[in-house]
Amino acid sequence: MIVLTRLNGKGFVLNAELIRTIEENPDTTITLVTGDHIVVKEEMAEVVTRSIDYGRLLRRLVPPS
């Protein structure tokens, strides 16, 4: 899960595994696998960084098989 900010300034938590695409034109728009769109204050690069960090955290939590 990653913490993001809507354009109205309210924070929310997004399951990064649901992200299909991230676009910046000029606001950052996240499209989810469900087809929903979310517009956030963070720049695209920041959303990508947080998503990657989240994925790395998950892999550290899973014991090797």
PDB file with SEQRES, HELIX, SHEET and CRYST1 records, atoms N, CA, C and O in Angstrom:
SEQRES   1 A   65  MET ILE VAL LEU THR ARG LEU ASN GLY LYS GLY PHE VAL          
SEQRES   2 A   65  LEU ASN ALA GLU LEU ILE ARG THR ILE GLU GLU ASN PRO          
SEQRES   3 A   65  ASP THR THR ILE THR LEU VAL THR GLY ASP HIS ILE VAL          
SEQRES   4 A   65  VAL LYS GLU GLU MET ALA GLU VAL VAL THR ARG SER ILE          
SEQRES   5 A   65  ASP TYR GLY ARG LEU LEU ARG ARG LEU VAL PRO PRO SER          
HELIX    1 AA1 ALA A   16  LEU A   18  5                                   3    
HELIX    2 AA2 MET A   44  LEU A   61  1                                  18    
SHEET    1 AA1 2 ILE A   2  THR A   5  0                                        
SHEET    2 AA1 2 GLY A  11  LEU A  14 -1                                        
SHEET    1 AA2 3 ILE A  19  GLU A  24  0                                        
SHEET    2 AA2 3 THR A  28  LEU A  32 -1                                        
SHEET    3 AA2 3 HIS A  37  VAL A  40 -1                                        
CRYST1    1.000    1.000    1.000  90.00  90.00  90.00 P 1           1          
ATOM      1  N   MET A   1       0.845  -1.169   0.000  1.00  0.00           N  
ATOM      2  CA  MET A   1       0.000   0.000   0.000  1.00  0.00           C  
ATOM      3  C   MET A   1       0.899   1.244   0.000  1.00  0.00           C  
ATOM      4  O   MET A   1       1.933   1.278   0.668  1.00  0.00           O  
ATOM      5  N   ILE A   2       0.489   2.253  -0.755  1.00  0.00           N  
ATOM      6  CA  ILE A   2       1.252   3.504  -0.795  1.00  0.00           C  
ATOM      7  C   ILE A   2       0.332   4.658  -0.408  1.00  0.00           C  
ATOM      8  O   ILE A   2      -0.861   4.647  -0.714  1.00  0.00           O  
ATOM      9  N   VAL A   3       0.898   5.646   0.264  1.00  0.00           N  
ATOM     10  CA  VAL A   3       0.148   6.827   0.693  1.00  0.00           C  
ATOM     11  C   VAL A   3       0.282   7.898  -0.385  1.00  0.00           C  
ATOM     12  O   VAL A   3       1.389   8.233  -0.808  1.00  0.00           O  
ATOM     13  N   LEU A   4      -0.861   8.431  -0.826  1.00  0.00           N  
ATOM     14  CA  LEU A   4      -0.897   9.475  -1.850  1.00  0.00           C  
ATOM     15  C   LEU A   4      -1.821  10.597  -1.397  1.00  0.00           C  
ATOM     16  O   LEU A   4      -2.488  10.490  -0.368  1.00  0.00           O  
ATOM     17  N   THR A   5      -1.854  11.680  -2.180  1.00  0.00           N  
ATOM     18  CA  THR A   5      -2.671  12.841  -1.844  1.00  0.00           C  
ATOM     19  C   THR A   5      -3.557  13.226  -3.018  1.00  0.00           C  
ATOM     20  O   THR A   5      -3.077  13.431  -4.133  1.00  0.00           O  
ATOM     21  N   ARG A   6      -4.859  13.320  -2.753  1.00  0.00           N  
ATOM     22  CA  ARG A   6      -5.779  13.786  -3.802  1.00  0.00           C  
ATOM     23  C   ARG A   6      -5.551  15.285  -4.037  1.00  0.00           C  
ATOM     24  O   ARG A   6      -4.889  15.942  -3.234  1.00  0.00           O  
ATOM     25  N   LEU A   7      -6.085  15.817  -5.111  1.00  0.00           N  
ATOM     26  CA  LEU A   7      -5.902  17.231  -5.424  1.00  0.00           C  
ATOM     27  C   LEU A   7      -6.504  18.146  -4.365  1.00  0.00           C  
ATOM     28  O   LEU A   7      -6.077  19.291  -4.220  1.00  0.00           O  
ATOM     29  N   ASN A   8      -7.502  17.645  -3.614  1.00  0.00           N  
ATOM     30  CA  ASN A   8      -8.114  18.470  -2.562  1.00  0.00           C  
ATOM     31  C   ASN A   8      -7.299  18.453  -1.273  1.00  0.00           C  
ATOM     32  O   ASN A   8      -7.703  19.056  -0.278  1.00  0.00           O  
ATOM     33  N   GLY A   9      -6.147  17.763  -1.282  1.00  0.00           N  
ATOM     34  CA  GLY A   9      -5.260  17.750  -0.127  1.00  0.00           C  
ATOM     35  C   GLY A   9      -5.474  16.596   0.837  1.00  0.00           C  
ATOM     36  O   GLY A   9      -4.725  16.453   1.803  1.00  0.00           O  
ATOM     37  N   LYS A  10      -6.474  15.780   0.593  1.00  0.00           N  
ATOM     38  CA  LYS A  10      -6.745  14.650   1.480  1.00  0.00           C  
ATOM     39  C   LYS A  10      -5.884  13.452   1.098  1.00  0.00           C  
ATOM     40  O   LYS A  10      -5.790  13.073  -0.070  1.00  0.00           O  
ATOM     41  N   GLY A  11      -5.262  12.868   2.118  1.00  0.00           N  
ATOM     42  CA  GLY A  11      -4.433  11.701   1.894  1.00  0.00           C  
ATOM     43  C   GLY A  11      -5.271  10.437   1.819  1.00  0.00           C  
ATOM     44  O   GLY A  11      -6.367  10.378   2.376  1.00  0.00           O  
ATOM     45  N   PHE A  12      -4.757   9.428   1.132  1.00  0.00           N  
ATOM     46  CA  PHE A  12      -5.416   8.131   1.060  1.00  0.00           C  
ATOM     47  C   PHE A  12      -4.363   7.072   0.792  1.00  0.00           C  
ATOM     48  O   PHE A  12      -3.228   7.385   0.431  1.00  0.00           O  
ATOM     49  N   VAL A  13      -4.741   5.835   0.969  1.00  0.00           N  
ATOM     50  CA  VAL A  13      -3.833   4.713   0.758  1.00  0.00           C  
ATOM     51  C   VAL A  13      -4.320   3.921  -0.448  1.00  0.00           C  
ATOM     52  O   VAL A  13      -5.504   3.604  -0.559  1.00  0.00           O  
ATOM     53  N   LEU A  14      -3.398   3.606  -1.348  1.00  0.00           N  
ATOM     54  CA  LEU A  14      -3.727   2.877  -2.573  1.00  0.00           C  
ATOM     55  C   LEU A  14      -2.943   1.571  -2.617  1.00  0.00           C  
ATOM     56  O   LEU A  14      -1.747   1.546  -2.325  1.00  0.00           O  
ATOM     57  N   ASN A  15      -3.614   0.500  -2.978  1.00  0.00           N  
ATOM     58  CA  ASN A  15      -2.939  -0.767  -3.187  1.00  0.00           C  
ATOM     59  C   ASN A  15      -2.170  -0.665  -4.509  1.00  0.00           C  
ATOM     60  O   ASN A  15      -2.769  -0.663  -5.585  1.00  0.00           O  
ATOM     61  N   ALA A  16      -0.858  -0.582  -4.418  1.00  0.00           N  
ATOM     62  CA  ALA A  16      -0.016  -0.363  -5.601  1.00  0.00           C  
ATOM     63  C   ALA A  16      -0.120  -1.506  -6.601  1.00  0.00           C  
ATOM     64  O   ALA A  16       0.204  -1.328  -7.775  1.00  0.00           O  
ATOM     65  N   GLU A  17      -0.561  -2.665  -6.160  1.00  0.00           N  
ATOM     66  CA  GLU A  17      -0.685  -3.798  -7.077  1.00  0.00           C  
ATOM     67  C   GLU A  17      -1.856  -3.627  -8.043  1.00  0.00           C  
ATOM     68  O   GLU A  17      -1.968  -4.381  -9.010  1.00  0.00           O  
ATOM     69  N   LEU A  18      -2.720  -2.658  -7.801  1.00  0.00           N  
ATOM     70  CA  LEU A  18      -3.867  -2.415  -8.675  1.00  0.00           C  
ATOM     71  C   LEU A  18      -3.589  -1.396  -9.775  1.00  0.00           C  
ATOM     72  O   LEU A  18      -4.454  -1.133 -10.610  1.00  0.00           O  
ATOM     73  N   ILE A  19      -2.380  -0.819  -9.782  1.00  0.00           N  
ATOM     74  CA  ILE A  19      -2.048   0.216 -10.769  1.00  0.00           C  
ATOM     75  C   ILE A  19      -1.791  -0.419 -12.134  1.00  0.00           C  
ATOM     76  O   ILE A  19      -0.973  -1.328 -12.275  1.00  0.00           O  
ATOM     77  N   ARG A  20      -2.513   0.086 -13.130  1.00  0.00           N  
ATOM     78  CA  ARG A  20      -2.287  -0.351 -14.516  1.00  0.00           C  
ATOM     79  C   ARG A  20      -1.358   0.644 -15.204  1.00  0.00           C  
ATOM     80  O   ARG A  20      -0.337   0.247 -15.765  1.00  0.00           O  
ATOM     81  N   THR A  21      -1.704   1.947 -15.167  1.00  0.00           N  
ATOM     82  CA  THR A  21      -0.865   2.968 -15.792  1.00  0.00           C  
ATOM     83  C   THR A  21      -0.824   4.217 -14.914  1.00  0.00           C  
ATOM     84  O   THR A  21      -1.703   4.454 -14.085  1.00  0.00           O  
ATOM     85  N   ILE A  22       0.237   5.010 -15.129  1.00  0.00           N  
ATOM     86  CA  ILE A  22       0.376   6.315 -14.476  1.00  0.00           C  
ATOM     87  C   ILE A  22       0.727   7.296 -15.581  1.00  0.00           C  
ATOM     88  O   ILE A  22       1.664   7.071 -16.346  1.00  0.00           O  
ATOM     89  N   GLU A  23      -0.030   8.390 -15.665  1.00  0.00           N  
ATOM     90  CA  GLU A  23       0.218   9.408 -16.689  1.00  0.00           C  
ATOM     91  C   GLU A  23       0.330  10.776 -16.030  1.00  0.00           C  
ATOM     92  O   GLU A  23      -0.225  11.013 -14.958  1.00  0.00           O  
ATOM     93  N   GLU A  24       1.061  11.674 -16.694  1.00  0.00           N  
ATOM     94  CA  GLU A  24       1.217  13.036 -16.191  1.00  0.00           C  
ATOM     95  C   GLU A  24       0.855  13.986 -17.317  1.00  0.00           C  
ATOM     96  O   GLU A  24       1.590  14.102 -18.298  1.00  0.00           O  
ATOM     97  N   ASN A  25      -0.306  14.686 -17.177  1.00  0.00           N  
ATOM     98  CA  ASN A  25      -0.722  15.598 -18.248  1.00  0.00           C  
ATOM     99  C   ASN A  25      -1.652  16.701 -17.776  1.00  0.00           C  
ATOM    100  O   ASN A  25      -2.839  16.562 -18.070  1.00  0.00           O  
ATOM    101  N   PRO A  26      -1.303  17.739 -17.111  1.00  0.00           N  
ATOM    102  CA  PRO A  26      -0.131  17.895 -16.250  1.00  0.00           C  
ATOM    103  C   PRO A  26      -0.325  17.222 -14.894  1.00  0.00           C  
ATOM    104  O   PRO A  26       0.655  16.905 -14.219  1.00  0.00           O  
ATOM    105  N   ASP A  27      -1.591  16.997 -14.480  1.00  0.00           N  
ATOM    106  CA  ASP A  27      -1.808  16.299 -13.213  1.00  0.00           C  
ATOM    107  C   ASP A  27      -1.496  14.817 -13.386  1.00  0.00           C  
ATOM    108  O   ASP A  27      -1.625  14.266 -14.479  1.00  0.00           O  
ATOM    109  N   THR A  28      -1.085  14.188 -12.301  1.00  0.00           N  
ATOM    110  CA  THR A  28      -0.783  12.761 -12.346  1.00  0.00           C  
ATOM    111  C   THR A  28      -2.081  11.972 -12.225  1.00  0.00           C  
ATOM    112  O   THR A  28      -2.810  12.097 -11.241  1.00  0.00           O  
ATOM    113  N   THR A  29      -2.354  11.167 -13.227  1.00  0.00           N  
ATOM    114  CA  THR A  29      -3.562  10.345 -13.256  1.00  0.00           C  
ATOM    115  C   THR A  29      -3.160   8.879 -13.207  1.00  0.00           C  
ATOM    116  O   THR A  29      -2.368   8.404 -14.020  1.00  0.00           O  
ATOM    117  N   ILE A  30      -3.731   8.171 -12.227  1.00  0.00           N  
ATOM    118  CA  ILE A  30      -3.459   6.743 -12.067  1.00  0.00           C  
ATOM    119  C   ILE A  30      -4.680   5.982 -12.558  1.00  0.00           C  
ATOM    120  O   ILE A  30      -5.801   6.249 -12.125  1.00  0.00           O  
ATOM    121  N   THR A  31      -4.462   5.038 -13.456  1.00  0.00           N  
ATOM    122  CA  THR A  31      -5.533   4.162 -13.914  1.00  0.00           C  
ATOM    123  C   THR A  31      -5.323   2.804 -13.260  1.00  0.00           C  
ATOM    124  O   THR A  31      -4.231   2.237 -13.304  1.00  0.00           O  
ATOM    125  N   LEU A  32      -6.389   2.295 -12.655  1.00  0.00           N  
ATOM    126  CA  LEU A  32      -6.318   1.012 -11.967  1.00  0.00           C  
ATOM    127  C   LEU A  32      -6.765  -0.119 -12.885  1.00  0.00           C  
ATOM    128  O   LEU A  32      -7.388   0.127 -13.918  1.00  0.00           O  
ATOM    129  N   VAL A  33      -6.454  -1.341 -12.518  1.00  0.00           N  
ATOM    130  CA  VAL A  33      -6.858  -2.490 -13.323  1.00  0.00           C  
ATOM    131  C   VAL A  33      -8.381  -2.604 -13.393  1.00  0.00           C  
ATOM    132  O   VAL A  33      -8.909  -3.269 -14.284  1.00  0.00           O  
ATOM    133  N   THR A  34      -9.083  -1.968 -12.470  1.00  0.00           N  
ATOM    134  CA  THR A  34     -10.546  -1.975 -12.463  1.00  0.00           C  
ATOM    135  C   THR A  34     -11.128  -0.976 -13.461  1.00  0.00           C  
ATOM    136  O   THR A  34     -12.329  -0.991 -13.733  1.00  0.00           O  
ATOM    137  N   GLY A  35     -10.260  -0.094 -14.014  1.00  0.00           N  
ATOM    138  CA  GLY A  35     -10.723   0.937 -14.935  1.00  0.00           C  
ATOM    139  C   GLY A  35     -10.942   2.283 -14.257  1.00  0.00           C  
ATOM    140  O   GLY A  35     -11.153   3.287 -14.937  1.00  0.00           O  
ATOM    141  N   ASP A  36     -10.895   2.320 -12.923  1.00  0.00           N  
ATOM    142  CA  ASP A  36     -11.052   3.575 -12.188  1.00  0.00           C  
ATOM    143  C   ASP A  36      -9.834   4.470 -12.423  1.00  0.00           C  
ATOM    144  O   ASP A  36      -8.727   3.985 -12.659  1.00  0.00           O  
ATOM    145  N   HIS A  37     -10.059   5.795 -12.353  1.00  0.00           N  
ATOM    146  CA  HIS A  37      -8.996   6.780 -12.514  1.00  0.00           C  
ATOM    147  C   HIS A  37      -8.906   7.594 -11.230  1.00  0.00           C  
ATOM    148  O   HIS A  37      -9.926   7.976 -10.657  1.00  0.00           O  
ATOM    149  N   ILE A  38      -7.688   7.856 -10.785  1.00  0.00           N  
ATOM    150  CA  ILE A  38      -7.462   8.665  -9.593  1.00  0.00           C  
ATOM    151  C   ILE A  38      -6.449   9.738  -9.961  1.00  0.00           C  
ATOM    152  O   ILE A  38      -5.411   9.440 -10.551  1.00  0.00           O  
ATOM    153  N   VAL A  39      -6.749  10.993  -9.614  1.00  0.00           N  
ATOM    154  CA  VAL A  39      -5.838  12.101  -9.874  1.00  0.00           C  
ATOM    155  C   VAL A  39      -5.184  12.482  -8.544  1.00  0.00           C  
ATOM    156  O   VAL A  39      -5.870  12.692  -7.543  1.00  0.00           O  
ATOM    157  N   VAL A  40      -3.851  12.570  -8.547  1.00  0.00           N  
ATOM    158  CA  VAL A  40      -3.109  12.825  -7.313  1.00  0.00           C  
ATOM    159  C   VAL A  40      -2.158  14.002  -7.474  1.00  0.00           C  
ATOM    160  O   VAL A  40      -1.819  14.398  -8.589  1.00  0.00           O  
ATOM    161  N   LYS A  41      -1.727  14.561  -6.324  1.00  0.00           N  
ATOM    162  CA  LYS A  41      -0.796  15.691  -6.326  1.00  0.00           C  
ATOM    163  C   LYS A  41       0.631  15.278  -6.644  1.00  0.00           C  
ATOM    164  O   LYS A  41       1.387  16.049  -7.236  1.00  0.00           O  
ATOM    165  N   GLU A  42       1.002  14.063  -6.253  1.00  0.00           N  
ATOM    166  CA  GLU A  42       2.374  13.608  -6.437  1.00  0.00           C  
ATOM    167  C   GLU A  42       2.719  13.515  -7.919  1.00  0.00           C  
ATOM    168  O   GLU A  42       1.866  13.225  -8.758  1.00  0.00           O  
ATOM    169  N   GLU A  43       3.985  13.766  -8.215  1.00  0.00           N  
ATOM    170  CA  GLU A  43       4.437  13.625  -9.599  1.00  0.00           C  
ATOM    171  C   GLU A  43       4.526  12.143  -9.960  1.00  0.00           C  
ATOM    172  O   GLU A  43       4.636  11.285  -9.084  1.00  0.00           O  
ATOM    173  N   MET A  44       4.479  11.861 -11.246  1.00  0.00           N  
ATOM    174  CA  MET A  44       4.502  10.489 -11.725  1.00  0.00           C  
ATOM    175  C   MET A  44       5.716   9.730 -11.185  1.00  0.00           C  
ATOM    176  O   MET A  44       5.582   8.592 -10.734  1.00  0.00           O  
ATOM    177  N   ALA A  45       6.884  10.345 -11.228  1.00  0.00           N  
ATOM    178  CA  ALA A  45       8.109   9.678 -10.767  1.00  0.00           C  
ATOM    179  C   ALA A  45       8.002   9.283  -9.298  1.00  0.00           C  
ATOM    180  O   ALA A  45       8.509   8.232  -8.906  1.00  0.00           O  
ATOM    181  N   GLU A  46       7.355  10.104  -8.485  1.00  0.00           N  
ATOM    182  CA  GLU A  46       7.201   9.805  -7.066  1.00  0.00           C  
ATOM    183  C   GLU A  46       6.270   8.615  -6.857  1.00  0.00           C  
ATOM    184  O   GLU A  46       6.536   7.764  -6.008  1.00  0.00           O  
ATOM    185  N   VAL A  47       5.193   8.546  -7.615  1.00  0.00           N  
ATOM    186  CA  VAL A  47       4.265   7.413  -7.511  1.00  0.00           C  
ATOM    187  C   VAL A  47       4.982   6.123  -7.922  1.00  0.00           C  
ATOM    188  O   VAL A  47       4.809   5.083  -7.286  1.00  0.00           O  
ATOM    189  N   VAL A  48       5.781   6.196  -8.979  1.00  0.00           N  
ATOM    190  CA  VAL A  48       6.536   5.026  -9.434  1.00  0.00           C  
ATOM    191  C   VAL A  48       7.519   4.586  -8.355  1.00  0.00           C  
ATOM    192  O   VAL A  48       7.620   3.397  -8.055  1.00  0.00           O  
ATOM    193  N   THR A  49       8.240   5.533  -7.774  1.00  0.00           N  
ATOM    194  CA  THR A  49       9.209   5.214  -6.715  1.00  0.00           C  
ATOM    195  C   THR A  49       8.526   4.553  -5.529  1.00  0.00           C  
ATOM    196  O   THR A  49       9.023   3.556  -5.006  1.00  0.00           O  
ATOM    197  N   ARG A  50       7.397   5.094  -5.101  1.00  0.00           N  
ATOM    198  CA  ARG A  50       6.680   4.509  -3.967  1.00  0.00           C  
ATOM    199  C   ARG A  50       6.170   3.110  -4.290  1.00  0.00           C  
ATOM    200  O   ARG A  50       6.171   2.229  -3.429  1.00  0.00           O  
ATOM    201  N   SER A  51       5.737   2.907  -5.524  1.00  0.00           N  
ATOM    202  CA  SER A  51       5.252   1.588  -5.935  1.00  0.00           C  
ATOM    203  C   SER A  51       6.382   0.565  -5.942  1.00  0.00           C  
ATOM    204  O   SER A  51       6.204  -0.570  -5.498  1.00  0.00           O  
ATOM    205  N   ILE A  52       7.534   0.967  -6.444  1.00  0.00           N  
ATOM    206  CA  ILE A  52       8.697   0.072  -6.467  1.00  0.00           C  
ATOM    207  C   ILE A  52       9.125  -0.264  -5.044  1.00  0.00           C  
ATOM    208  O   ILE A  52       9.399  -1.424  -4.736  1.00  0.00           O  
ATOM    209  N   ASP A  53       9.184   0.743  -4.173  1.00  0.00           N  
ATOM    210  CA  ASP A  53       9.558   0.509  -2.775  1.00  0.00           C  
ATOM    211  C   ASP A  53       8.582  -0.449  -2.100  1.00  0.00           C  
ATOM    212  O   ASP A  53       8.988  -1.307  -1.316  1.00  0.00           O  
ATOM    213  N   TYR A  54       7.307  -0.302  -2.404  1.00  0.00           N  
ATOM    214  CA  TYR A  54       6.286  -1.193  -1.845  1.00  0.00           C  
ATOM    215  C   TYR A  54       6.539  -2.638  -2.310  1.00  0.00           C  
ATOM    216  O   TYR A  54       6.483  -3.568  -1.505  1.00  0.00           O  
ATOM    217  N   GLY A  55       6.813  -2.819  -3.593  1.00  0.00           N  
ATOM    218  CA  GLY A  55       7.093  -4.148  -4.131  1.00  0.00           C  
ATOM    219  C   GLY A  55       8.324  -4.768  -3.488  1.00  0.00           C  
ATOM    220  O   GLY A  55       8.338  -5.963  -3.195  1.00  0.00           O  
ATOM    221  N   ARG A  56       9.362  -3.957  -3.268  1.00  0.00           N  
ATOM    222  CA  ARG A  56      10.574  -4.457  -2.614  1.00  0.00           C  
ATOM    223  C   ARG A  56      10.280  -4.867  -1.175  1.00  0.00           C  
ATOM    224  O   ARG A  56      10.792  -5.878  -0.696  1.00  0.00           O  
ATOM    225  N   LEU A  57       9.460  -4.088  -0.495  1.00  0.00           N  
ATOM    226  CA  LEU A  57       9.083  -4.420   0.883  1.00  0.00           C  
ATOM    227  C   LEU A  57       8.352  -5.766   0.915  1.00  0.00           C  
ATOM    228  O   LEU A  57       8.616  -6.593   1.788  1.00  0.00           O  
ATOM    229  N   LEU A  58       7.450  -5.985  -0.017  1.00  0.00           N  
ATOM    230  CA  LEU A  58       6.718  -7.257  -0.065  1.00  0.00           C  
ATOM    231  C   LEU A  58       7.651  -8.444  -0.269  1.00  0.00           C  
ATOM    232  O   LEU A  58       7.499  -9.481   0.377  1.00  0.00           O  
ATOM    233  N   ARG A  59       8.604  -8.287  -1.160  1.00  0.00           N  
ATOM    234  CA  ARG A  59       9.535  -9.392  -1.436  1.00  0.00           C  
ATOM    235  C   ARG A  59      10.414  -9.705  -0.227  1.00  0.00           C  
ATOM    236  O   ARG A  59      10.820 -10.852  -0.046  1.00  0.00           O  
ATOM    237  N   ARG A  60      10.716  -8.697   0.608  1.00  0.00           N  
ATOM    238  CA  ARG A  60      11.491  -8.950   1.816  1.00  0.00           C  
ATOM    239  C   ARG A  60      10.679  -9.695   2.856  1.00  0.00           C  
ATOM    240  O   ARG A  60      11.243 -10.413   3.682  1.00  0.00           O  
ATOM    241  N   LEU A  61       9.353  -9.536   2.833  1.00  0.00           N  
ATOM    242  CA  LEU A  61       8.505 -10.154   3.827  1.00  0.00           C  
ATOM    243  C   LEU A  61       8.203 -11.617   3.517  1.00  0.00           C  
ATOM    244  O   LEU A  61       7.812 -12.372   4.408  1.00  0.00           O  
ATOM    245  N   VAL A  62       8.380 -12.020   2.267  1.00  0.00           N  
ATOM    246  CA  VAL A  62       8.080 -13.398   1.861  1.00  0.00           C  
ATOM    247  C   VAL A  62       9.329 -14.252   2.089  1.00  0.00           C  
ATOM    248  O   VAL A  62      10.383 -13.975   1.517  1.00  0.00           O  
ATOM    249  N   PRO A  63       9.215 -15.289   2.922  1.00  0.00           N  
ATOM    250  CA  PRO A  63      10.379 -16.142   3.144  1.00  0.00           C  
ATOM    251  C   PRO A  63      10.742 -16.902   1.862  1.00  0.00           C  
ATOM    252  O   PRO A  63       9.858 -17.282   1.094  1.00  0.00           O  
ATOM    253  N   PRO A  64      12.030 -17.120   1.635  1.00  0.00           N  
ATOM    254  CA  PRO A  64      12.435 -17.865   0.434  1.00  0.00           C  
ATOM    255  C   PRO A  64      11.892 -19.279   0.455  1.00  0.00           C  
ATOM    256  O   PRO A  64      11.785 -19.891   1.517  1.00  0.00           O  
ATOM    257  N   SER A  65      11.550 -19.802  -0.714  1.00  0.00           N  
ATOM    258  CA  SER A  65      10.982 -21.161  -0.755  1.00  0.00           C  
ATOM    259  C   SER A  65      12.038 -22.213  -0.992  1.00  0.00           C  
ATOM    260  O   SER A  65      11.723 -23.401  -1.053  1.00  0.00           O  
TER     261      SER A  65                                                      
END                                                                             
